[in-house]
């Protein structure tokens, strides 16, 4: 059974205005955990106290690639202090996508995480499937070059789909190395670009993804909506409604 978390990037504007109040609302909606992307100047002690108050689990944190590379020990220390072991590379700019160099850097960061009892993961977009590294997709190249004990997969299933691949097949391929997935829905605009939408309002086969993820031993399914056409808080409320409905019908989600 998958636990349900929220990538807080979806609520970035709300968090900037009221960090503590927004996290309390996320807990009230029924999300079990949160994945951070920014701590808005709060100390580790303050974040830890808020998590204890709300009962939310710090399931992971997206941290800038440069910060993980250059301030590794500080990043690890802060996250371990709030109770989070999962440090995740969220995105690479075009200038950063020298894939051979990326693989070497991920290995180095992963070794430092390992030494401290933390776990490094890499989160994909669609470009890892359209760019190549050593005759493979960049996605496969990264995970073939860096061993599983140094780098885990955080698969954004929506971007796998948009990149032209089958998310279920990729979940099966990386079973055992995949503690967290992003559960995201989208529809294609007229120009072919992706519009992220509330769960159940797009074209991604979410039920098949959840079933495959549960079978693959995934622990967390993280809801994320990059951009919302209605209020972000309303959007994550409606996505949780889909989750609860799906769970009530026997879906492998714990809420």
C-alpha positions as CSV (number, residue, x, y, z in Angstrom):
1,X,0.0,0.0,0.0
2,X,1.4,3.4,-1.0
3,X,1.5,6.3,1.4
4,X,0.5,9.6,0.0
5,X,2.6,12.7,0.2
6,X,2.6,16.2,-1.4
7,X,5.4,17.9,-3.2
8,X,5.2,21.3,-1.6
9,X,6.3,23.1,-4.7
10,X,2.7,23.0,-5.7
11,X,1.9,25.4,-2.9
12,X,4.9,27.6,-3.2
13,X,3.0,30.9,-3.1
14,X,1.0,29.8,-0.1
15,X,4.1,28.7,1.7
16,X,5.9,32.0,1.1
17,X,3.0,33.8,2.6
18,X,2.3,31.4,5.5
19,X,4.7,28.5,5.8
20,X,3.3,27.1,9.1
21,X,-0.3,27.6,8.3
22,X,0.0,26.0,4.9
23,X,1.6,22.8,6.3
24,X,-1.2,22.6,8.8
25,X,-3.7,22.7,6.0
26,X,-1.8,20.0,4.1
27,X,-2.0,17.7,7.2
28,X,-5.7,18.5,7.6
29,X,-6.4,17.4,4.0
30,X,-5.1,13.9,4.8
31,X,-1.6,13.9,3.2
32,X,0.7,11.7,5.3
33,X,4.0,13.3,4.3
34,X,5.5,16.2,2.5
35,X,8.4,16.6,0.1
36,X,10.1,19.9,0.7
37,X,11.8,22.1,-2.0
38,X,12.6,25.2,0.1
39,X,12.6,25.9,3.8
40,X,11.8,29.6,3.6
41,X,14.4,30.6,6.1
42,X,13.2,28.3,8.9
43,X,15.7,26.6,11.1
44,X,15.9,22.8,11.2
45,X,14.5,23.0,14.8
46,X,11.5,25.0,13.6
47,X,10.7,22.7,10.8
48,X,11.1,19.6,13.0
49,X,8.8,21.1,15.6
50,X,6.1,21.8,13.0
51,X,6.3,18.3,11.6
52,X,5.9,16.9,15.1
53,X,2.9,19.2,15.7
54,X,1.2,18.3,12.4
55,X,2.1,14.6,12.3
56,X,3.5,15.0,8.8
57,X,6.5,12.9,7.7
58,X,9.4,14.6,5.9
59,X,9.5,12.0,3.2
60,X,12.1,13.8,1.1
61,X,13.5,17.2,-0.1
62,X,14.3,18.5,-3.5
63,X,17.5,20.4,-3.2
64,X,19.4,22.4,-5.9
65,X,22.0,20.3,-7.7
66,X,24.7,23.0,-7.0
67,X,23.8,23.0,-3.3
68,X,24.1,19.3,-3.1
69,X,27.4,19.4,-4.9
70,X,29.0,22.3,-3.1
71,X,27.4,22.3,0.3
72,X,26.8,18.6,0.7
73,X,27.5,18.3,4.4
74,X,25.3,21.2,5.3
75,X,22.5,19.9,3.2
76,X,22.7,16.5,4.7
77,X,22.9,17.8,8.3
78,X,19.9,20.1,8.0
79,X,17.8,17.3,6.4
80,X,18.8,14.7,8.9
81,X,17.9,17.1,11.7
82,X,14.3,17.5,10.5
83,X,14.0,13.8,10.2
84,X,14.4,13.5,6.4
85,X,16.9,11.0,4.9
86,X,16.0,11.5,1.2
87,X,17.9,14.2,-0.6
88,X,16.7,14.5,-4.2
89,X,18.2,16.2,-7.2
90,X,15.1,17.9,-8.7
91,X,16.2,19.4,-12.0
92,X,19.2,20.1,-14.2
93,X,19.5,23.3,-16.3
94,X,20.6,22.8,-19.9
95,X,24.1,24.1,-18.9
96,X,24.3,21.4,-16.3
97,X,23.5,18.5,-18.6
98,X,26.9,17.1,-19.3
99,X,25.8,13.6,-18.5
100,X,29.2,12.1,-17.9
101,X,30.0,14.8,-15.4
102,X,26.5,14.5,-13.9
103,X,27.0,10.8,-13.3
104,X,30.4,11.4,-11.6
105,X,29.0,14.1,-9.4
106,X,26.0,12.0,-8.4
107,X,28.3,9.2,-7.4
108,X,30.4,11.6,-5.3
109,X,27.3,13.1,-3.6
110,X,25.8,9.7,-3.1
111,X,28.9,8.5,-1.3
112,X,28.8,11.4,1.1
113,X,25.1,10.7,1.7
114,X,25.8,7.1,2.3
115,X,28.5,7.9,4.9
116,X,25.9,9.9,6.9
117,X,23.0,7.5,6.6
118,X,21.2,9.6,4.0
119,X,19.9,8.6,0.6
120,X,20.5,10.4,-2.7
121,X,17.8,10.2,-5.4
122,X,17.3,11.8,-8.8
123,X,14.0,13.1,-10.0
124,X,13.3,13.3,-13.8
125,X,11.5,15.5,-16.2
126,X,10.9,14.6,-19.8
127,X,14.4,15.7,-21.1
128,X,16.1,12.7,-19.6
129,X,14.1,10.7,-22.2
130,X,14.8,12.9,-25.2
131,X,18.5,13.4,-24.4
132,X,21.0,10.6,-24.6
133,X,24.1,9.4,-22.8
134,X,26.3,6.7,-24.2
135,X,23.7,5.4,-26.6
136,X,20.9,5.2,-24.0
137,X,18.4,7.7,-22.7
138,X,20.0,10.0,-20.2
139,X,17.6,8.5,-17.6
140,X,18.9,5.0,-18.1
141,X,22.4,6.2,-18.5
142,X,22.5,7.9,-15.1
143,X,21.2,4.9,-13.3
144,X,23.4,2.5,-15.1
145,X,26.5,4.5,-14.4
146,X,25.8,5.2,-10.7
147,X,25.2,2.1,-8.6
148,X,21.9,1.7,-6.7
149,X,23.5,1.9,-3.3
150,X,24.6,5.5,-4.2
151,X,21.6,6.7,-6.2
152,X,17.9,5.8,-6.0
153,X,15.2,6.6,-8.5
154,X,12.5,9.2,-7.8
155,X,10.4,8.6,-10.9
156,X,8.0,11.4,-12.1
157,X,5.6,9.1,-13.9
158,X,3.9,11.9,-15.7
159,X,7.1,13.1,-17.3
160,X,8.0,9.6,-18.3
161,X,4.6,9.4,-20.1
162,X,5.1,12.9,-21.7
163,X,8.6,11.8,-22.8
164,X,7.1,9.1,-24.9
165,X,7.6,6.1,-22.6
166,X,5.4,3.8,-20.6
167,X,5.5,4.6,-16.9
168,X,4.3,1.1,-15.9
169,X,7.2,-0.5,-17.9
170,X,9.7,1.9,-16.3
171,X,8.3,1.3,-12.8
172,X,8.8,-2.5,-13.4
173,X,12.3,-1.9,-14.8
174,X,13.4,0.0,-11.7
175,X,11.5,-2.1,-9.1
176,X,13.6,-2.4,-5.9
177,X,15.4,0.9,-6.6
178,X,12.3,3.1,-6.5
179,X,11.2,4.3,-3.0
180,X,9.3,7.3,-4.3
181,X,7.2,8.1,-7.3
182,X,5.5,11.4,-8.3
183,X,1.9,10.9,-9.1
184,X,0.9,13.6,-11.5
185,X,-1.7,14.0,-14.2
186,X,-1.6,16.1,-17.4
187,X,-3.3,16.8,-20.7
188,X,-1.7,18.0,-23.9
189,X,-2.4,21.5,-25.1
190,X,-3.0,22.2,-28.8
191,X,0.7,23.0,-29.3
192,X,1.6,19.6,-27.8
193,X,3.0,21.0,-24.5
194,X,2.0,19.5,-21.2
195,X,-0.6,21.1,-18.9
196,X,-0.5,19.6,-15.4
197,X,-3.9,19.0,-14.0
198,X,-5.7,17.7,-10.9
199,X,-5.5,13.9,-10.5
200,X,-8.1,12.2,-12.6
201,X,-8.7,15.2,-14.9
202,X,-6.0,14.3,-17.5
203,X,-4.9,11.5,-19.7
204,X,-2.4,9.6,-17.6
205,X,-3.4,6.1,-16.5
206,X,-3.0,6.8,-12.7
207,X,-4.6,3.5,-11.6
208,X,-2.2,1.4,-13.6
209,X,0.7,3.4,-12.2
210,X,-0.4,3.0,-8.6
211,X,-0.9,-0.8,-9.1
212,X,2.6,-1.2,-10.7
213,X,4.2,1.0,-8.0
214,X,2.6,-1.1,-5.2
215,X,3.9,-4.3,-6.8
216,X,7.3,-2.7,-7.2
217,X,7.7,-2.0,-3.5
218,X,7.3,1.8,-3.8
219,X,6.7,3.4,-0.4
220,X,5.5,6.9,-1.3
221,X,3.4,8.3,-4.1
222,X,3.9,12.1,-4.1
223,X,1.2,14.3,-5.5
224,X,2.5,17.2,-7.5
225,X,1.0,19.8,-9.9
226,X,3.6,22.0,-11.4
227,X,1.1,24.7,-12.4
228,X,-2.6,25.0,-11.4
229,X,-5.4,26.5,-13.4
230,X,-7.4,27.0,-10.2
231,X,-6.1,27.8,-6.7
232,X,-3.2,25.5,-5.8
233,X,-4.9,24.7,-2.4
234,X,-8.1,23.8,-4.1
235,X,-6.2,21.7,-6.6
236,X,-4.4,19.6,-4.0
237,X,-7.7,19.2,-2.2
238,X,-9.3,17.9,-5.4
239,X,-6.3,15.6,-6.0
240,X,-6.7,14.1,-2.5
241,X,-10.4,13.6,-3.3
242,X,-9.3,11.4,-6.2
243,X,-6.9,9.5,-4.0
244,X,-9.6,8.8,-1.4
245,X,-12.1,7.7,-4.0
246,X,-9.6,5.4,-5.6
247,X,-8.6,4.0,-2.2
248,X,-12.2,3.4,-1.3
249,X,-12.6,1.3,-4.5
250,X,-9.8,-1.1,-3.4
251,X,-6.8,0.8,-4.9
252,X,-3.5,0.1,-3.2
253,X,-3.2,3.5,-1.4
254,X,-3.2,4.0,2.3
255,X,-5.2,7.1,3.4
